[in-house]
Amino acid sequence: MSDFPAEPYRIKSVERIRNISREERERKIAEAKFNIFQLRAEDVYIDFLTDSGTSAMSDNQWAGLLEGDESYAGCKNYYHFEDTIRSITNFKHIIPVHQGRAAEHLLFSNTLKPGDLLPSNTHFDTTRANIEYTGAEGVDLVIEEGKDPQADHPFKGNIDLYRLKEFIKKSGKEKIPLGMLTITNNSGGGQPVSLENIRKTSEILRSNGIPFIIDACRYAENCYFIKTREKGQENRPIIDIAREVFSYADGCTMSAKKDGLANIGGFIGINDDQLHEKITNSMILVEGFRTYGGLAGRDLEVIARGLMEALDEEYLAHRIGQVREFGELLRSLGIPIVVPTGGHAVFVDAAALAPEIPRHNFPGWALTVALYREGGIRAVEIGGVMFGKRSAEGKDLFPPMELVRLAIPRRVYTESHFKYVSGVFERVMSDKKIIRPLKITYEAKFLRHFTAEFAEI
């Protein structure tokens, strides 16, 4: 694990972690009803549950905390936050929120109504839930290669442009208030979207009078992939690529807990004056005043600084190289993963790893339980539990892929941690009986994976 740039930073502060005994882990996961979301973080050794809000902040960001202006309205940090985001996106209105799903809620509750359709490459869990909460439907139109874990394609996050055109023609543009792209495409393996695909998506949507919104959680990582994989982009600064990406859109939502390198926060960027007014009026009810959006002034400052740090090319080369090398380490052990690796996580193909477990017994979720039981590792299933549904007739409907995401927090773990995880995978692979089928004993209507309860079969 050495064929990528060394960390472009020195470690200045550390956090103690401990690995409780296997017997304790057995008891803890049973008490959690076999749901890794219900575990206490202190009982987890290596936490790959998410890369959202789990980054290690820089000395520059910590210094920014001390410059927090906690005035209720018009704090100075908001204007630094606004200027920084506008310098990257050039959107007219920049609206802070406490995290990405708040941005989704505010945007969709002011644009969607029952029966509406919202196409994207692939909507992630909170995005889809916020769409469905309005009575609308999120529609995934990712290219076919994006549904195949082993397909070798540099931009598996691309939307299928032909299907998008046909979808608009068949559905009628009056039924489609917005179109979206998620960059990178989290649900499909953290796969990037090409600059050409973003531009052509914009052309299709705008030619039909449909506003184009980017889910920009990991836009900096996506821009690095554009620079390193797309012909003609290799000599451009990352920030120039980012500015071109946003120039094709009418707005964006962003959780700054990813490529903002912050532990909390997000924003909406929008050009439409009337929509901005609607969102502002709504947010005062649920998020707070327009210039703080549910955040402290110090958080706004941390995000402003983190957004610029995440565009640093040396940081991105290490970040994406670290994920790639971890993926290659697992592949060398025979672990089936989504290839090529994405920007923020290694995605294990649980259906290929445990083909003996049928989809209705949730092999991906079963693997997350096994990883915790064997090694204190917390990962997250992106498959039949997270995205599965039941038809009106009671039939289980499953997404194309059954994945387990090992999301890598930014600037947190080192090479020895990844070697430890690979050793746990070796033990699991040597005795597949460790992966035990499951059945759901409780589930909520929306986002069931957060609170579902299971029993092992």
C-alpha positions in Angstrom: 0.0 0.0 0.0 2.6 2.5 -1.0 1.9 3.3 -4.7 0.2 6.7 -4.0 1.4 10.0 -2.6 2.2 10.1 1.1 -0.1 12.1 3.4 0.2 15.8 2.6 -0.1 16.6 6.3 1.4 15.7 9.7 -0.7 14.3 12.5 -1.0 16.8 15.4 -3.6 15.3 17.6 -4.9 11.7 18.1 -8.1 10.0 19.5 -7.9 6.8 21.5 -9.8 3.9 20.2 -10.2 0.4 21.6 -11.3 -3.0 20.3 -13.6 -4.7 22.7 -13.5 -8.5 23.0 -15.3 -10.7 20.5 -17.7 -11.9 23.3 -18.6 -8.2 24.0 -19.1 -7.6 20.3 -21.5 -10.6 20.1 -23.5 -9.2 22.9 -23.5 -5.6 21.6 -24.7 -6.5 18.1 -27.4 -8.7 19.5 -28.6 -5.9 21.8 -28.6 -3.6 18.8 -31.0 -6.1 17.1 -28.3 -6.6 14.4 -28.5 -3.0 13.2 -25.0 -1.4 13.0 -26.6 2.1 13.3 -27.8 1.2 16.8 -24.2 0.5 18.1 -22.5 2.9 20.4 -19.5 4.5 18.6 -17.3 3.7 21.5 -17.9 0.0 20.9 -16.6 0.2 17.3 -12.9 -0.1 16.5 -12.7 0.9 12.8 -15.7 3.0 11.7 -16.4 2.9 8.0 -20.1 3.6 8.5 -19.8 6.9 6.6 -17.4 9.6 5.4 -20.1 12.2 6.2 -19.1 14.5 9.1 -16.3 12.2 10.2 -13.3 14.0 8.7 -10.4 15.2 10.8 -10.2 19.0 10.7 -7.0 20.9 9.9 -5.2 23.3 12.2 -6.5 26.0 9.9 -10.1 24.9 10.5 -9.6 24.6 14.3 -8.2 28.1 14.2 -11.4 29.2 12.4 -13.5 28.0 15.3 -12.0 30.7 17.5 -13.1 33.3 15.0 -16.8 32.3 15.3 -19.1 35.3 15.4 -22.2 34.1 17.2 -24.4 37.0 16.3 -27.9 35.9 15.5 -28.2 37.7 12.2 -25.5 38.7 9.8 -22.5 37.1 11.4 -19.2 37.8 9.6 -18.6 34.1 9.1 -21.7 33.8 6.9 -20.2 36.4 4.5 -16.9 34.5 4.3 -19.0 31.3 3.8 -21.1 32.9 1.1 -18.1 34.5 -0.7 -16.2 31.2 -0.7 -19.1 29.1 -2.1 -19.9 31.8 -4.7 -16.3 31.8 -5.9 -16.5 28.1 -6.6 -20.1 27.8 -7.9 -21.1 31.3 -9.0 -24.7 30.7 -7.8 -26.6 33.9 -7.0 -28.0 32.8 -3.7 -26.1 30.8 -1.1 -28.3 29.4 1.8 -26.7 27.6 4.8 -28.4 24.6 6.3 -27.4 22.2 9.1 -26.7 19.3 6.8 -27.5 17.9 3.3 -30.8 16.3 4.0 -32.1 19.7 5.2 -31.1 21.2 1.9 -33.0 18.4 0.1 -36.1 18.9 2.3 -36.2 22.7 1.7 -35.6 22.3 -2.0 -38.1 19.5 -2.7 -40.8 20.8 -0.4 -40.8 24.0 -2.4 -40.7 22.4 -5.9 -42.3 19.0 -5.9 -45.9 17.8 -5.5 -47.6 14.4 -5.6 -47.2 12.7 -8.9 -44.1 14.6 -10.0 -41.0 12.8 -11.3 -37.4 13.6 -10.6 -34.7 11.9 -12.8 -31.1 11.5 -11.7 -28.2 9.1 -12.3 -28.9 7.5 -8.8 -30.6 9.2 -5.9 -29.1 8.4 -2.5 -31.2 7.4 0.5 -32.1 10.7 2.1 -32.5 12.3 -1.3 -35.0 9.6 -2.4 -36.8 9.8 1.0 -37.2 13.5 0.8 -38.6 13.2 -2.7 -41.0 10.5 -1.8 -42.1 12.4 1.3 -43.6 15.0 -1.0 -45.5 12.3 -2.9 -43.2 12.6 -5.9 -41.0 9.8 -7.3 -37.2 9.7 -7.8 -36.2 7.9 -11.0 -32.7 6.4 -11.5 -31.3 6.5 -15.1 -27.6 5.6 -14.6 -25.8 3.9 -17.5 -25.9 0.1 -17.7 -22.2 -0.1 -16.7 -23.1 1.6 -13.5 -25.2 -1.3 -12.5 -22.4 -3.9 -13.0 -19.8 -4.1 -10.2 -17.2 -5.6 -12.6 -17.8 -3.3 -15.6 -14.6 -1.3 -16.5 -15.7 2.2 -17.3 -14.0 5.4 -16.1 -17.3 7.2 -15.5 -19.8 4.7 -14.2 -21.8 7.5 -12.5 -22.9 8.9 -15.9 -26.6 9.3 -16.5 -27.9 7.5 -19.6 -28.5 10.4 -21.9 -30.7 8.5 -24.4 -32.9 7.2 -21.5 -33.2 10.7 -20.1 -34.4 12.1 -23.4 -36.9 9.2 -23.8 -38.0 9.6 -20.1 -38.8 13.3 -20.6 -40.6 12.6 -23.9 -42.7 9.8 -22.4 -43.5 11.4 -19.0 -44.0 15.0 -20.2 -41.8 17.8 -19.1 -44.7 19.3 -17.1 -44.3 16.3 -14.7 -40.6 16.9 -14.2 -40.0 20.1 -12.1 -36.3 19.3 -11.7 -33.5 17.0 -13.0 -30.5 16.0 -10.9 -27.0 14.4 -11.0 -25.3 13.1 -7.9 -21.5 13.6 -8.1 -19.9 11.3 -7.4 -22.6 8.7 -7.6 -22.6 7.3 -4.1 -25.2 4.5 -4.5 -23.4 3.1 -7.5 -20.0 2.7 -5.9 -18.8 6.3 -5.5 -18.4 6.5 -9.3 -17.7 9.8 -11.0 -19.6 11.6 -13.7 -17.8 13.0 -16.7 -17.7 16.7 -17.6 -19.2 15.8 -21.0 -22.1 13.9 -19.4 -22.8 16.9 -17.0 -22.8 19.3 -20.0 -25.0 17.1 -22.1 -27.4 16.5 -19.2 -27.7 20.3 -18.8 -28.4 20.7 -22.5 -31.2 18.1 -22.4 -32.8 19.5 -19.3 -32.5 23.2 -20.2 -33.8 22.6 -23.7 -37.0 21.2 -22.1 -37.2 24.1 -19.6 -36.3 21.8 -16.6 -34.0 23.3 -14.0 -30.8 21.2 -13.4 -29.7 20.6 -9.8 -26.4 19.0 -8.8 -26.1 17.0 -5.6 -22.6 18.2 -4.9 -21.6 16.3 -1.8 -18.4 14.9 -3.3 -17.9 17.3 -6.2 -14.2 17.9 -5.5 -13.5 14.2 -5.7 -15.5 14.1 -8.9 -13.5 16.9 -10.4 -10.3 15.1 -9.6 -11.5 12.1 -11.6 -12.4 14.4 -14.5 -8.9 15.8 -14.4 -7.2 12.3 -14.3 -9.6 10.3 -16.5 -11.2 12.6 -19.0 -9.3 13.5 -22.2 -8.4 17.1 -22.5 -8.8 17.9 -18.8 -5.5 16.7 -17.4 -3.8 20.1 -17.4 -6.6 22.1 -15.8 -6.6 23.3 -12.1 -9.3 21.5 -10.1 -11.1 24.7 -9.2 -11.4 25.6 -12.9 -13.0 22.2 -13.5 -15.4 22.7 -10.6 -16.4 26.1 -11.8 -17.3 24.7 -15.2 -19.3 21.9 -13.6 -21.4 24.3 -11.7 -21.8 26.6 -14.7 -24.0 24.0 -16.3 -26.4 23.8 -13.3 -29.2 26.0 -12.0 -28.5 25.2 -8.4 -27.1 22.6 -6.1 -27.5 21.0 -2.7 -24.5 20.0 -0.7 -23.7 18.3 2.5 -20.5 20.1 3.6 -19.8 17.1 5.8 -18.1 15.4 2.8 -16.0 17.6 0.5 -16.4 20.5 2.9 -14.2 18.6 5.4 -16.6 19.7 8.2 -18.3 17.8 11.0 -21.7 19.5 10.4 -23.3 21.8 7.8 -24.3 22.2 4.2 -25.9 24.6 1.8 -28.2 25.3 -1.1 -27.0 27.2 -4.1 -29.6 28.6 -6.4 -30.1 31.2 -9.1 -33.9 31.5 -9.2 -35.1 34.5 -7.2 -38.6 33.3 -6.5 -37.4 29.9 -5.4 -34.8 31.5 -3.2 -37.6 33.5 -1.5 -39.7 30.4 -0.9 -36.8 28.5 0.6 -35.8 31.4 2.8 -39.3 31.7 4.2 -39.5 27.9 4.8 -36.1 27.7 6.4 -36.9 30.2 9.1 -39.5 27.8 10.4 -37.2 24.8 10.6 -33.5 25.7 10.2 -33.2 29.3 11.5 -32.4 32.7 10.2 -31.1 33.2 6.7 -27.5 33.9 7.6 -27.0 30.9 9.9 -29.3 28.1 8.8 -29.1 26.0 11.9 -25.3 26.5 12.3 -23.1 28.3 14.7 -20.9 31.0 13.2 -17.8 28.9 13.9 -19.3 26.1 11.8 -19.8 28.4 8.9 -16.1 29.4 9.2 -14.9 25.8 9.3 -16.9 25.0 6.2 -15.6 28.0 4.3 -12.0 26.9 5.0 -12.7 23.2 4.5 -14.2 23.8 1.0 -10.9 25.3 -0.2 -8.8 22.6 1.4 -10.8 19.9 -0.3 -9.9 21.4 -3.7 -6.1 21.0 -3.0 -4.7 18.7 -5.6 -2.2 17.1 -3.3 -4.9 16.3 -0.8 -7.1 14.8 -3.5 -4.3 12.7 -5.0 -3.7 11.1 -1.6 -7.4 10.8 -0.7 -8.4 9.0 -3.9 -5.1 7.0 -4.0 -5.7 5.8 -0.4 -9.1 4.5 -1.4 -7.8 2.9 -4.6 -4.9 1.1 -2.8 -7.3 -0.2 -0.1 -9.5 -1.6 -2.8 -6.6 -3.3 -4.5 -5.5 -4.8 -1.1 -9.0 -6.4 -0.7 -9.0 -7.6 -4.4 -5.7 -9.3 -3.8 -7.4 -11.4 -1.2 -10.2 -12.4 -3.6 -12.8 -10.0 -2.2 -15.1 -8.9 -5.0 -15.4 -5.1 -5.1 -16.9 -2.5 -7.4 -14.2 -1.5 -10.0 -12.8 0.9 -10.6 -12.8 2.2 -7.0 -14.6 5.4 -6.4 -13.5 8.5 -4.5 -14.7 8.0 -1.0 -15.2 4.3 -0.3 -14.5 0.8 -1.3 -17.8 -1.0 -2.2 -17.8 -4.8 -1.6 -20.0 -6.9 -3.9 -21.9 -8.8 -1.2 -24.0 -10.8 -3.6 -20.8 -12.2 -5.2 -19.1 -12.7 -1.9 -22.0 -14.6 -0.3 -24.0 -16.0 -3.2 -25.5 -18.7 -1.0 -27.6 -16.1 0.9 -30.7 -15.1 -1.1 -31.6 -11.5 -1.5 -34.6 -11.7 0.8 -32.2 -12.7 3.6 -30.1 -9.6 3.0 -26.5 -10.8 2.3 -25.1 -7.2 2.4 -26.6 -6.5 5.8 -25.4 -9.9 7.0 -21.9 -9.0 5.9 -21.9 -5.8 8.0 -22.9 -7.8 11.1 -20.1 -10.3 10.4 -17.5 -7.6 10.0 -18.5 -6.1 13.4 -18.7 -9.5 15.1 -15.3 -10.6 13.8 -13.3 -7.4 14.0 -15.2 -4.4 15.4 -15.6 -2.9 12.0 -18.7 -0.9 11.2 -19.7 -0.6 7.5 -23.0 0.1 5.8 -25.2 -1.9 3.5 -26.3 -0.3 0.2 -28.6 -2.9 -1.1 -31.8 -4.7 -0.3 -32.4 -3.1 3.1 -31.5 0.5 2.2 -33.1 0.5 -1.2 -35.4 -2.5 -1.3 -39.2 -2.0 -1.3 -42.4 -4.0 -1.2 -44.9 -3.9 -4.0 -48.6 -3.4 -3.4 -48.9 -7.1 -3.7 -46.3 -7.6 -0.9 -43.5 -8.7 -3.2 -39.9 -7.7 -2.3 -38.3 -5.5 -4.9 -34.5 -5.2 -4.9 -32.0 -2.7 -6.3 -29.6 -3.9 -9.1 -26.6 -4.3 -6.7 -26.1 -5.7 -3.2 -23.2 -3.7 -1.9 -21.4 -3.1 1.4 -19.8 0.4 1.6 -16.5 0.8 3.5 -16.6 4.6 3.6 -13.2 6.2 4.5 -13.3 9.2 6.7 -11.0 11.9 5.4 -7.6 12.4 7.1 -8.4 9.8 9.8 -7.1 6.3 9.2 -3.6 5.0 8.3 -2.2 2.1 6.3 -2.1 -0.2 9.4 -5.8 0.3 9.9 -6.5 -0.9 6.3 -4.2 -3.9 6.8 -6.2 -4.8 9.9 -9.4 -4.6 8.0 -8.1 -6.8 5.3 -7.1 -9.4 7.9 -10.7 -9.5 9.2 -12.0 -10.0 5.6 -9.6 -12.9 5.3 -11.1 -14.6 8.4 -14.6 -14.0 7.0 -13.7 -15.4 3.6 -12.1 -18.5 5.2 -15.4 -19.4 6.9 -18.5 -18.1 5.1 -20.7 -19.4 7.9 -19.7 -16.3 9.8 -22.1 -14.5 7.4 -25.6 -15.4 8.7 -28.9 -14.8 6.9 -31.3 -12.3 8.4 -35.0 -11.4 8.5 -36.5 -8.1 9.3 -38.6 -8.0 12.5 -39.4 -4.2 12.5 -39.1 -1.5 9.8 -40.2 2.1 9.4 -41.9 3.5 6.3 -39.1 5.9 5.3 -35.3 5.2 5.6 -35.9 1.9 7.3 -32.2 1.0 7.5 -31.6 3.5 10.3 -34.0 1.9 12.7 -34.8 -1.6 11.4 -34.5 -4.6 13.7 -33.4 -8.0 12.6 -33.2 -11.6 13.7 -30.5 -14.1 12.5 -31.8 -17.2 10.8 
